[in-house]
Amino acid sequence: MIKDFAVKGEIREFLKKPIGKLISESEFSKLKLPNLITVGDIVSETAIRHGFKPELIIFDNKVKRKPVDKAISKILKKYNPLSFKCKNPAGVLSLDSWKTVENALSDQSPARIEVTGEEDLLALACLFLAPEGYNLVYGQPDKGIVLVKITEQLKQQYIFKISASLGQTFMQNLSGKTVIVHDSDTDGCTSGAIFTYYLRQKGLEAIPLVTRDAVIHDNVQRQIAKLQPDNLIILDLGVEAHEYIRSKSRHMKIMVVDHHHLRENTDFGRALIINPHLFNIPEILNPATAHLSYIICQVLDWASALGSIADKAHPSCQEFLKKTSKKYNADFEIIKNYTNAADVLRNSEYIVTAILQAKKPQDLMKNAKLVAYEKEFSTEVDRLLQMHKEKAHFYKDAKLVVYDIETKYSLRGGISNKLQQLYKGWTVIIGEEQGKSYAMSLRTSSDSVNLVKTIASAISKLRNATGGGHAKASGCKVLLKDRERFIETFIKLVKESSI
């Protein structure tokens, strides 16, 4: 979380329903529950009375908004010497309480948290922050005890529901002109198409604009200023755009839908941020922006599947991809080559146009422009792949391939994807000189390598270096003079991660 999270409307109603299984005190007392978290005064006291030793108890000294019995309060305040306090107003999951739960769970000893305000929504924080395998219990007034077995899939289910509700509320309240700024890759373009289609169906003016490199460039900013929109929707762009978003959020409604890692304390102003990483979602369950877009808009399911597969987000929505592929009898792995080619050949705007014109996914493979782009793209990829064995450097002890390419096209991502398929369990760096800089696309299928963390460490002491993305697919740029230093540090870190 980057700021207090107000829980109201549809989300509030949804969270009133038990997250887990409703059981009686008698049933609860007979269970064996390791790694237990209790939220609420009565349920915490009940657990202690029945001999449980919770890892964490959370209470606010109130029951149904009235002071709890002094005997119960005394028991709770004596539970374990490790004590935390936080403030959490009614109807809010505060950043203070989120951080307090995070700190309490990271400590080695059982702990208690005393809340000033209301503690009920801290059950949601526990769901997202506790490790898989923990058990969470909280009270359901006049009904019993809710028992939650925490799993990564359950976390994802609730993040998706919250994201959908927030996004749908934002969309339902729009009027006037909306500019949709999206990344140039297939994930960004399919997301842009989904939102454009949704708004135009509602009879609203929607104008998609492409930007590149996760930055809202000056030329795009000028286009936005000229269009004078009432609303701005920003899709598949990382934290680099936050300063522009913050400044514009004072004057218009802005929603950001994204799935990239966010730096702590990043200020997006008044903009609504929908990003699963805010809720501590595991990387393997982090969806592509295209899937988040579909969850919100509920249109163009096949475009969502295309964007998800192109962005390698298969694990996050396997059932959805399977269902959608069967529904349309479509091989999205092949179709993505056509949209990726348009991105590489610098006509990402046309991807959105082609999707909006298509009636089914296979229509993209019959689109004359996309067919021509794919042919040109494939020819150049084949040429570079044939050269890699003699041109690339292979660091066998680190299972690393570094290949510097020379091409007039933007092919680093495409080549890195292809080589990743050839070298299973290896990490691939495709590099390219760009003036005084050295730009890279990185991919890994190694279980031990997290590219986001490795890149961050490798560039930490380099000036004017940037990098980020996903654990298995990232980008990075350093000064050309720092190329060797970066590679050496990267190799060292990869070796250390495999030990």
C-alpha positions in Angstrom: 0.0 0.0 0.0 1.1 3.5 -0.7 -1.6 5.4 1.1 -4.7 4.8 3.3 -7.3 2.5 1.5 -10.9 3.5 2.0 -13.2 0.5 2.0 -16.7 1.5 1.0 -19.6 0.7 -1.4 -19.5 -2.6 -3.2 -16.1 -3.6 -1.6 -17.5 -3.0 1.9 -20.5 -5.2 1.1 -18.3 -7.9 -0.4 -16.0 -8.0 2.7 -19.0 -8.4 5.0 -19.2 -11.9 3.7 -16.9 -14.4 5.4 -13.5 -14.7 3.7 -13.3 -18.3 4.9 -15.4 -21.0 6.6 -17.9 -20.1 9.4 -17.5 -22.4 12.4 -18.7 -22.5 16.0 -16.6 -22.0 19.1 -16.9 -25.7 19.9 -15.6 -26.6 16.4 -12.8 -24.1 16.8 -11.7 -25.4 20.1 -11.1 -28.9 18.7 -8.8 -27.8 15.9 -5.0 -27.7 15.7 -4.1 -24.5 14.0 -0.4 -23.7 13.7 0.7 -20.2 12.6 -2.5 -18.7 13.9 -3.6 -15.0 13.6 -6.6 -13.7 15.5 -8.4 -10.5 14.7 -10.9 -9.2 17.2 -11.1 -8.9 21.0 -13.5 -11.8 21.6 -12.0 -14.3 19.1 -8.5 -13.5 20.4 -9.5 -14.1 24.0 -11.4 -17.3 22.9 -8.3 -18.6 21.2 -6.1 -17.9 24.2 -8.6 -19.5 26.6 -8.7 -22.7 24.5 -5.0 -23.1 24.7 -4.0 -21.7 21.3 -0.8 -19.7 21.0 -1.4 -17.3 18.2 1.5 -15.8 16.3 -0.4 -12.5 16.3 -3.5 -11.2 18.0 -5.2 -7.9 17.0 -7.7 -6.1 19.1 -9.2 -2.6 19.6 -10.7 -2.9 23.1 -14.2 -2.8 21.7 -17.0 -5.3 20.9 -19.8 -4.0 18.6 -18.3 -0.5 19.2 -18.7 -0.7 23.0 -15.9 -1.2 25.5 -14.9 -4.8 25.9 -15.1 -6.4 29.3 -12.1 -5.4 31.5 -11.2 -9.0 32.2 -10.9 -9.7 28.5 -8.9 -6.5 27.9 -6.5 -7.5 30.6 -5.9 -10.9 29.1 -5.2 -9.4 25.7 -2.9 -6.7 26.9 -0.8 -9.3 28.8 -0.4 -11.6 25.8 3.3 -11.7 24.9 5.6 -8.8 25.7 6.1 -7.9 22.0 3.5 -5.2 21.5 2.6 -2.9 18.6 0.2 -0.1 18.3 -1.5 1.5 15.3 -4.3 3.8 14.3 -7.0 2.6 11.9 -10.1 4.8 11.4 -13.5 3.1 10.8 -14.0 2.2 7.2 -10.3 2.5 6.3 -7.4 0.1 6.0 -4.7 2.6 7.0 -1.1 2.6 5.8 -0.1 2.8 9.5 -2.0 -0.4 10.3 -0.7 -2.1 7.1 2.9 -1.4 8.1 2.3 -2.4 11.7 0.9 -5.8 10.6 3.8 -6.3 8.2 6.3 -5.5 11.0 4.5 -7.7 13.5 4.5 -10.7 11.2 8.1 -10.3 10.2 9.3 -10.5 13.8 10.4 -13.8 15.2 8.2 -13.7 18.4 4.4 -14.0 18.8 3.0 -10.4 19.1 0.0 -8.3 19.7 -1.4 -5.2 18.0 -3.6 -2.8 19.9 -5.6 -0.7 17.5 -6.9 2.8 18.1 -10.0 3.0 15.9 -11.4 -0.2 14.4 -9.6 -3.5 13.9 -12.0 -5.4 11.6 -10.4 -4.5 8.3 -7.0 -5.6 9.5 -8.1 -9.1 8.7 -7.7 -8.1 5.1 -4.2 -6.9 5.7 -3.4 -10.2 7.4 -4.8 -12.1 4.4 -2.4 -10.3 2.0 0.6 -10.0 4.3 0.7 -13.4 6.1 2.6 -16.2 4.4 0.8 -19.0 2.6 -0.1 -21.8 5.1 -1.0 -19.4 7.9 -4.4 -19.6 9.6 -6.5 -16.5 10.2 -9.6 -16.3 12.4 -11.9 -13.4 13.1 -15.4 -13.0 14.5 -18.6 -12.7 12.5 -21.0 -10.8 14.8 -23.8 -13.0 16.1 -22.8 -15.9 13.7 -19.6 -17.4 14.9 -15.9 -17.6 14.0 -14.5 -17.3 10.5 -11.6 -19.6 9.7 -9.4 -18.7 6.8 -6.7 -21.0 5.4 -4.4 -18.5 3.7 -3.3 -19.4 0.2 -1.8 -17.5 -2.7 -4.9 -18.2 -4.8 -7.2 -16.7 -2.1 -5.1 -13.6 -2.0 -5.4 -13.2 -5.8 -9.2 -13.8 -5.7 -9.6 -10.9 -3.2 -7.2 -8.6 -5.1 -9.0 -9.2 -8.3 -12.4 -8.5 -6.6 -11.1 -5.3 -5.1 -9.5 -4.2 -8.3 -12.7 -4.8 -10.3 -14.8 -2.9 -7.8 -12.5 0.1 -7.7 -12.1 0.2 -11.4 -15.8 -0.2 -12.2 -16.8 2.5 -9.8 -14.3 4.9 -11.5 -15.6 4.0 -15.0 -19.2 4.4 -14.0 -18.7 7.9 -12.9 -16.9 9.1 -16.0 -18.3 11.8 -18.3 -16.8 13.9 -21.1 -13.6 13.0 -23.0 -11.2 10.3 -21.8 -7.6 9.9 -23.1 -6.2 6.4 -22.6 -2.4 6.3 -22.5 -0.9 2.9 -22.8 2.4 1.1 -23.3 3.4 0.2 -26.8 3.8 -3.6 -26.3 1.0 -6.1 -26.8 -0.1 -6.0 -23.2 -0.4 -2.2 -23.3 -2.1 -2.2 -26.6 -4.7 -4.8 -25.8 -5.4 -3.0 -22.5 -5.9 0.2 -24.5 -8.3 -1.5 -26.9 -10.3 -3.0 -24.0 -10.9 0.4 -22.3 -11.5 2.2 -25.6 -14.1 -0.4 -26.6 -15.8 -0.2 -23.2 -16.1 3.6 -23.2 -17.2 3.9 -26.8 -19.9 1.3 -26.1 -21.1 3.6 -23.4 -21.3 6.4 -25.9 -18.3 8.3 -24.4 -15.4 9.8 -26.3 -12.3 7.7 -25.9 -8.9 8.5 -27.5 -6.0 5.9 -27.2 -2.4 7.2 -27.2 0.7 5.1 -27.3 3.8 5.9 -25.2 7.0 3.9 -24.9 9.6 2.9 -22.3 7.1 3.2 -19.4 7.4 7.0 -19.6 4.9 9.5 -20.7 7.2 11.3 -23.1 7.0 15.1 -23.8 5.4 14.5 -27.2 2.6 12.5 -25.6 2.2 15.1 -22.9 1.7 17.8 -25.6 -0.9 15.6 -27.3 -2.8 15.2 -24.0 -2.6 19.0 -23.4 -4.0 19.7 -26.9 -6.9 17.2 -26.5 -7.9 18.7 -23.1 -9.5 15.6 -21.7 -11.7 15.4 -18.7 -10.3 12.0 -17.6 -7.0 10.1 -18.0 -6.6 6.4 -17.9 -3.0 5.2 -17.9 -2.3 1.5 -18.6 0.8 -0.8 -18.3 3.1 2.0 -17.3 5.5 1.7 -14.3 6.5 4.1 -11.6 8.5 6.3 -13.9 5.4 8.2 -14.9 4.3 9.1 -11.3 5.5 12.7 -11.3 3.3 13.6 -14.4 0.4 11.6 -12.9 0.6 13.4 -9.6 0.7 16.9 -11.2 -2.3 16.2 -13.5 -4.4 14.5 -10.8 -5.1 17.9 -9.3 -7.1 18.9 -12.4 -8.7 15.7 -13.8 -9.9 12.2 -12.9 -7.0 9.7 -13.3 -6.9 6.0 -13.0 -3.7 3.9 -13.4 -4.0 0.2 -14.1 -0.6 -1.5 -14.0 1.2 -4.6 -12.8 4.8 -3.5 -12.4 6.6 -3.2 -9.1 6.2 0.1 -7.4 8.8 1.9 -5.3 7.8 2.5 -1.7 6.4 6.0 -0.9 5.8 6.8 -4.6 3.3 9.7 -4.7 0.6 9.5 -7.4 -1.4 12.4 -5.9 -5.1 11.9 -6.2 -5.0 9.3 -8.9 -6.6 5.9 -8.4 -3.9 3.2 -8.5 -4.9 -0.3 -9.4 -1.9 -2.6 -9.1 -1.8 -6.0 -7.4 1.7 -5.3 -6.0 0.1 -2.8 -3.6 -1.4 -5.8 -1.9 1.7 -8.0 -1.7 0.7 -10.4 -4.4 3.2 -13.2 -5.3 4.9 -12.6 -8.6 3.6 -15.9 -10.1 0.1 -14.7 -9.5 0.6 -11.2 -10.8 -1.6 -10.7 -13.9 -0.9 -8.8 -17.1 -2.5 -5.3 -17.3 -4.7 -6.8 -20.1 -6.3 -9.2 -17.6 -6.8 -6.4 -15.0 -8.4 -4.4 -17.8 -10.8 -7.2 -18.6 -11.6 -7.8 -14.9 -12.7 -4.1 -14.8 -14.4 -3.7 -18.2 -15.7 -7.2 -18.9 -15.3 -6.8 -22.7 -12.9 -8.2 -25.3 -12.0 -11.3 -23.4 -9.9 -12.6 -26.3 -7.8 -9.3 -26.3 -7.1 -9.9 -22.6 -6.0 -13.4 -23.3 -3.7 -12.2 -26.1 -2.1 -9.5 -23.9 -1.6 -12.0 -21.0 0.1 -14.5 -23.2 2.3 -11.9 -24.9 3.4 -10.7 -21.5 4.1 -14.2 -20.3 1.5 -14.0 -17.5 0.2 -17.5 -18.0 0.4 -18.7 -14.3 -1.8 -15.8 -13.1 -4.9 -16.7 -15.1 -4.5 -20.3 -16.4 -8.2 -21.2 -16.3 -9.2 -18.0 -18.0 -6.6 -18.5 -20.8 -7.7 -22.1 -21.2 -11.4 -21.2 -21.4 -10.8 -18.3 -23.8 -8.6 -20.3 -26.1 -11.2 -23.0 -26.3 -14.1 -20.5 -26.8 -12.4 -19.0 -29.9 -10.4 -22.0 -31.0 -7.4 -19.7 -31.0 -3.7 -20.2 -30.6 -2.7 -16.9 -28.9 1.0 -17.9 -28.9 0.9 -17.6 -32.7 -1.4 -14.5 -32.8 0.9 -12.6 -30.5 3.7 -12.6 -33.1 1.5 -10.4 -35.3 1.0 -7.7 -32.7 4.5 -8.0 -31.3 5.8 -7.4 -34.9 3.7 -4.1 -35.2 5.3 -3.0 -31.9 8.8 -3.8 -33.0 8.2 -1.9 -36.3 7.0 1.1 -34.4 3.3 1.1 -35.3 1.8 0.1 -32.0 -1.1 2.5 -32.7 -2.3 0.2 -35.4 -2.5 -2.7 -33.0 -5.4 -1.0 -31.2 -7.1 -0.2 -34.5 -6.8 -3.8 -35.7 -8.2 -5.2 -32.4 -11.1 -2.8 -32.5 -11.9 -3.8 -36.1 -11.6 -7.5 -35.5 -14.6 -9.7 -34.6 -12.4 -12.6 -33.4 -8.7 -13.1 -32.6 -8.0 -14.9 -35.9 -8.9 -11.8 -37.8 -5.5 -10.3 -36.7 -3.7 -13.0 -38.7 -5.6 -12.0 -41.8 -5.0 -8.2 -41.4 -2.8 -7.2 -44.3 -0.7 -4.7 -42.4 -0.1 -7.1 -39.5 0.8 -9.9 -41.9 3.4 -7.7 -43.6 4.8 -6.6 -40.2 5.1 -10.2 -39.0 6.9 -11.3 -42.2 9.4 -8.5 -41.9 9.8 -9.1 -38.2 10.4 -12.9 -38.6 13.0 -12.4 -41.3 15.1 -10.1 -39.1 14.6 -12.3 -36.0 15.8 -15.4 -38.0 18.9 -13.5 -39.2 19.9 -12.5 -35.6 19.2 -15.9 -34.2 21.4 -17.5 -36.8 24.2 -15.2 -35.8 24.0 -15.6 -32.0 26.2 -18.7 -31.7 29.2 -16.9 -33.1 28.4 -13.4 -31.7 27.0 -14.1 -28.2 29.1 -14.7 -25.1 28.3 -17.8 -23.0 29.1 -17.7 -19.3 28.5 -21.4 -18.5 29.3 -21.2 -14.8 26.6 -18.6 -14.4 24.3 -20.0 -17.1 24.2 -16.7 -18.7 24.1 -15.6 -22.4 25.0 -12.1 -23.4 24.3 -11.1 -27.0 24.8 -7.6 -28.4 22.8 -7.1 -31.5 22.9 -4.5 -34.3 19.5 -3.9 -36.1 17.4 -1.0 -37.2 14.4 -2.5 -35.4 13.5 -2.7 -31.7 14.1 -6.4 -31.3 15.8 -6.9 -27.9 12.6 -8.3 -26.4 11.8 -10.6 -29.3 15.3 -12.0 -29.4 15.5 -12.5 -25.6 12.3 -14.4 -25.7 13.5 -16.7 -28.5 16.8 -17.4 -26.8 15.1 -18.0 -23.5 13.3 -20.8 -25.2 16.5 -22.3 -26.5 18.4 -22.1 -23.2 16.2 -23.6 -20.6 17.3 -22.7 -17.0 19.6 -19.9 -18.3 19.5 -16.1 -18.1 19.6 -14.1 -21.3 20.7 -10.5 -21.8 20.2 -9.0 -25.2 22.1 -5.7 -25.4 22.2 -2.8 -27.8 24.1 0.5 -28.0 22.0 3.6 -27.9 24.2 6.6 -28.3 26.0 6.9 -25.0 23.8 4.2 -23.3 23.6 0.4 -23.3 20.1 -0.8 -23.4 19.2 -4.4 -22.4 16.3 -6.9 -22.4 16.7 -9.6 -19.8 14.9 -12.9 -19.5 15.4 -15.9 -17.2 13.9 -19.3 -16.7 16.2 -20.0 -13.8 14.3 -20.7 -10.6 17.0 -19.0 -8.5 17.2 -15.7 -10.4 14.9 -12.8 -9.7 15.7 -10.2 -12.4 14.1 -7.2 -10.6 16.2 -7.8 -7.5 19.4 -8.7 -9.4 19.2 -5.6 -11.7 18.5 -3.3 -8.7 21.7 -4.6 -7.0 23.7 -4.5 -10.2 22.9 -0.8 -10.9 22.9 0.4 -7.3 26.3 2.1 -7.7 26.0 3.1 -11.3 25.1 6.7 -12.3 22.1 7.3 -14.6 21.2 3.6 -14.6 17.6 2.4 -14.7 15.9 -1.0 -14.7 12.9 -3.0 -13.7 10.0 -5.1 -14.8 9.1 -8.6 -13.7 11.1 -11.3 -11.9 11.5 -13.3 -15.1 11.4 -10.5 -17.7 12.9 -7.1 -17.3 14.7 -4.2 -19.0 17.7 -2.2 -18.0 19.8 0.7 -19.3 23.2 1.8 -18.2 25.8 4.2 -19.6 27.8 2.5 -22.4 31.0 3.0 -20.4 29.5 1.0 -17.5 28.6 -2.0 -19.7 31.5 -4.3 -18.5 31.1 -3.3 -14.9 27.3 -4.1 -15.0 27.9 -7.5 -16.7 30.6 -8.4 -14.2 28.4 -7.5 -11.2 25.4 -9.2 -12.8 27.4 -12.4 -13.3 28.6 -12.3 -9.7 25.0 -11.9 -8.4 23.6 -14.7 -10.5 26.3 -17.1 -9.2 25.5 -16.1 -5.6 21.8 -16.6 -6.1 22.4 -20.2 -7.3 24.4 -21.2 -4.2 
